[in-house]
């Protein structure tokens, strides 16, 4: 989980750095444009547009890299399907004949399949852990709402039969209660 956090932080830091570079480049382009004559301004505008396009491409690439890193981290947990796990282990470095492999899997007893099933469960647990590490911690307000909303909604339903209106009333009540703390 510490590796996942580190990878996530590294990807976020890389994206932030590229965004900062883009902002600096944009500011520098503005300063240059203010000092130049009309002809130079036209040339600078073209250059600024090119820089903006380049910065946008870099930002897009950074976002894609972050997504790839996230997907790679999730995939690193291993196969979560016993059959997939069997295929991976039984056909390592070989050409795959799926008909034969499928027949082998079907011919196996439950006892023979058991190790693949247990490993797949372990991999699924790892995958859930990795996915959980990507989530942000809930805010104080979110925790407060989770704790107090149900009671406020029940109380609001006693005053009105309209569920939408009850939701509004409960939301306002919880918000007021939070602010009065």
PyMOL commands that set and color helices and strands:
alter all, ss='L'
color gray80, all
select helices_A, chain A and resi 2-35+38-75+82-90+98-107+110-134+140-159+163-179
alter helices_A, ss='H'
color red, helices_A
deselect
rebuild
show_as cartoon
